[in-house]
Amino acid sequence: MYTEHEVIQQQAPVTAVPVAEVRQAAVPVAEVNQPVAVAEVHQVARSSQQRYAVDSVIVGVVGLALTIVGLLAITRAGVHGPMDDPVVKVIGFTHTATLGLIEAGIGVVLLICAASTSRAASIFFGLVLGVGALIGALQTDSFDRSLALESGFAWLAVIAAIVVVMASFLVPRVVTRSTSYTSV
């Protein structure tokens, strides 16, 4: 075994660096007063929004069906003579030109409501259709001569009105928004 003195002698000698030499290694930097060029990055944001109004589609389908049936009745009955004569058949139900005008009018108004996605107008004109159809269904005899309205067709119009009003009240609208950023 080695003694303490022998162990110290076997280790490598340590050289000390003077502090003054370390200070000389630092080089002073000269101050530069030139403007630094900075690249400007512009971002362009593009936002898009999509609305899905399923209730307006339903209102539009009902309005289109009423418009087509009304125009067929007007075309078949004609408007050159009395509006309550002749009585024609459209989709299996009797119509006069007057009933055709009423159907086409309500149908066009419902199409406008669907195109403008107006819930309030859809509900209002759906209720107008419903009240008129319900009166026609309950008082078919009163409108037998002037409109040639059948009870079955009037109840079909009541169901269409319920569909319009319920769709306008209950079907939610979906709005999706997205924003994309592009560096220029």
Secondary structure, DSSP 8 states (H G I E B T S, - for coil): ---HHHHHHHS-------HHHHHHH-----------------EEEEEEEEEE-HHHHHHHHHHHHHHHHHHHHHHHH-SSS-TT-S-EEETTEEE-HHHHHHHHHHHHHHHHHHHHT-HHHHHHHHHHHHHHHHHHHHTGGGGTTTT---HHHHHHHHHHHHHHHHHHHH---EEEEEEEEEE-
